[in-house]
Amino acid sequence: MDADIIYTKNCSSMDEVLQESVDLIITGPPYWRYIDYSAYVDQKEFVWPKGNSYESYFEDLKKWFTECFRVLRKGRYCIINLGTVRKDGRCYAIPFHSVPVLEDIGFEFCFEIIWHKISGGRRHARGIIQHPYPGYYIPNNRTEYLLVFRKDSSTPFYEEKSKLKTKKHQIEIDDFFKKQVANNVWYIMPPCFPLNGKHPCPFPPEIPYRLIPLFSTKGEIVLDPFMGIGTTARAARMLGRRFIGYEIQQSFVDIALASIDEPLQIRNPTICHYDTLNKKDTSKNKKIHGKCKS
């Protein structure tokens, strides 16, 4: 089976990939009715898509991840980045509604990692700031979810444990790992928007760069069925893995292939430090918050 390749087609049919031949899946499906990617490619700006009901989005989700389930090896992981969407006065809980869809396919939900965007995200709190009364509160949205699923947890991650537990597979446990990676909240700034116009919502390189060593070994195959401009592929290559990608926008594929050997720009990690406030510090005249430090 070919690897280190990106196919320009819909991932609903990944005929090129053999059954149970992929070792890890990391991906971020399209945001439902949030960005029209085709229009973005043509116009180089955000466009709100029309049509495509909420129900049809989950029908597509089931098609996409049924095929992912087919190609993933037993005992291995599929990690999906999803966020809630607020539109027309309603909040759509896409990450939460996705879990039973994936479980119905056969995936087992393991846990969630909350991606805290620090200064990124969507600002909704202006309503209560302008009208500081009960009933106006909607918080700023600073988070998305990395939903971690597994295919058949009864199958060992690695059949020969003696070969797995060698120095070449060992994960570095440093101070940063203990303070952040070991927790299920990761503080990662979004990429600089709009990444020179290459993509409307690029994947932060730190996400696949952290996940790949945690859920695969060198030489294994990482699949991203929504490859975009190739961030997952570049992380896989940088970490000694092979990659397979699917992407329907040819311009994104061209960018991904042209930059595949460029090193990822991994930014200095961010750790948050919090202060304990006294009651007197919470008055209107005081401004003390948790501090994020790079």
N, C-alpha and C positions, 0 to 999 in steps of 0.2 A: 504494500500500500504506500502511495506517495505521501510524503510529509514535507514540511517547510513550503507550504503552498496555500494560496488564498483563492477560493473559487468565487467567481462573480455570479452568484445565484442565490435563490431563497433557500434557507436552511430547512424548510419543511421536508425537503427530499435530499438527503446527503448520501446519494447512491455511491459516491466515490469513497466513502468511509466504511470499512468492514465492521460487522457486528462485534461489539465488545473489544474494540481495538484502541480506544482512547483512554488515557490514564487520568485526565483531569479536564474539567470544563469550567472556564471562568468567562462570564459574559454579562452584558447589560442590554437587555431587550429594549426596543423602542419605547419611548414614553407615549402612552395612549393619548391621542389627541392633544399633544403638547407641542410637537415639532413635526412639520412636514419636511422630511429629509430631502425628498426630490426637489421641492420648491427651494429649499435652502441651497442646494447645489446649483440651481439655475439662477437664483437671485442673490445669493450670498447674504441672506438675512433670515431672521426668524419668521416663520409663517405658521399661523395656527391652522392645522388641518381640519377638513370638514368631513362629515360622515363618520363611518367606522364606529359603530355603537360599542358601548362598554362590554356587552355580551359577546360581540364578534371579536373583540380584542382577546378575550379569554379562550375563545375557540381557536384563534391563531396561536395563543400561548400553548395550548394543549398539543397542537400539531408540531410546533417547534420542539417542545421538550419531550414528546413521545419519541421523536427521532434522536434526540440527545440521549434518552434512556437506552435506546437500541445500541448506540455506538460506544457507550461508556462501559468500561470493565466493571465486573462485580467487585464490591468492596471499595470502590473509588467514589470521588466527590464531584458534585456539580454545585458551583457557587454563582448565585444570580444577584445582580445589583438592581434594586427596584426602589422607587420612592412613591409617596402619595402624590396625588395631583389634585389641585383645587381649581375648579372651573365652573363658571356660571353659578357661583354661590354655594357650590357643594364640594365636599372633599371626598375623593375616591380613594379608598384604602387598598390600592393595588397590591402592595406587599402581602397584606393579610389575606386578601382574597385569592392570591396566587398559591398559597401553601396547600389548601385542599386540592387544587388542580394538579399540582405536582405529586401530591400523595396518591391521588387517584391513578396517576400514571404508573406509580410503583416506587417513586423516590421516598426515602425516609427523611423527615426533617430532623436536623441535628441541633442547630442553634443559629442565632443571628449575631452578626457583628454590626454595630451601629456606626456608620460613617458620619462623623461630625465635621461639617464643612468650615467651621470656625467663623469666617467672615462671609462665606458664600451662602447660597440658598435664596429662599423667597421671603420677602418682607410682607407680613400681614398685620403686624401689631400697630400700624399707623391708625387703624380704626379706633382702638381704645386710647391711643395717645391723643387723638383729636377729640374723642368723646369718652372721657374717663368715668364710665358708668358701667354697672353690671350688665352683662349681656352683649357687650361689644368686643369681648376678648377673643382674639384669634392670635396665637403666638407666631412669631417669625419661624419659618421652617428652615432649620440648619442641618437636617439629617436625611440620610437615605439608609437603606438596609442592604447588607450583604447576607443573603439567605443561604445557609449551608445545608445541602442535601447529600444523602449517600444512597448508592445503589447496593442493596443487599448487605447490611451490616454484619450478617453471619459469615460472610466471606472475609478472610483476613486482608488487611491492606496490602501486605506483601507476603507471598506464600512462604518464602524462605527467610524467616525472621533473623536467622544468624547472619545472613548476607546484608540485611537491611541495617542492622545495628553495628555499623562500621564507621570509622572516622569520616570517610568520604560522604556519608549521608547525614552526618550529625549537624543539627541546627545550632547556630551560635546563640547562646543564651547570655546576652549582655544586660547592662543596666537599663537600656531603652526597652528591650524585650520585656523585662520584668515590670517596668512602669507603664507600658502602653500595649504592646502586642499581646501580652498575656491577658489583657482585659478585653471585654467585648464592645468597648467604645474606642474607635480610632480617630484621632484628630488629624485630618488631612485637608489642606487647602485645595480647592478646585484648581485645575490648570488655568493659566492666564487666558481669559476670554478675549476674543474667540479663537485663540491659537492661530493667529494670522489668517483667519478665515478658512482654515482647513476643515473644521468640523464644528457643528453648533454646540455639542456637549461632549467634549473629549473626556476619556477615562483618565483619572489621575494615575500616572505611572506607578506611584507608590503602592496602589492596591494590588495589581498583579505581581509586582515585585516582592511584596510580602507574602502573598498567598501561595505562589508557585513553590517555594521551598517547603512550606508547611504541609503541602498535600501532594507532592510528587518527588521523584528522584531524578537525577541527571540521566539524560538520554530518553526520557519518556515523552509522550505526546500530549500537548496541551491544545485543546480545542476552544475556539471562540466563535460561535455561530453568528455573532453580530460584531464582526471584526472592526468596523469603522476604519480609522486610519492606522490601525496596526499596533496599538500600544501593547496589547497582550502578546502579540507575536514577537515584538522587540524585547519584552521582558523575558519571554521564554528563551529566546536565542541568547540573551545576555547571561542567563542562568544555566546554560548548557542543556536546555530541553529542545525538542522539536515542536513544531506548531502546525495546526491546520486551522484555516479560517474560512468563513462564508460572509459575503457582503454583497448587497444588491446594487450599490452605487459604484459604478466603475471608477469615478474620480477618486473616491476614498481608497479603492484598491490600488490605484496608481500611486497615490501618496504613500500608502503603506509599503509597497514594494520598493519604492524609490528610497525610502528611509530605513529599510529593514536592518541595515548594518550600522546605523547611527546609534551611539550609546544613549540610553535613556537619561534624561536630566532628573536624577533623583534629588529632591530638595532636602535640606537639613530637616530632621524630624522635629515635630512639635509636641511638647508635653505641657499640659495645663497644671497650674498650681492654684490652689484655692485658699482664700483667707477666711477665717472665722470672724463673723461680724458681731459686734456688740449691738444691743438695741439702739443705742444712741447713734451708731454709724448708719442706720437705715433711714435716717431722716431725709427730707427732700434736699437738704443742702449737702449731703454726703454722696460721693460717687465712688463706691468701692465694689469691684467685681472680681471674679476669678480671672487670673492672668494667664495667657497663653505665651509660651516662650519657645522660640526655635533654637 
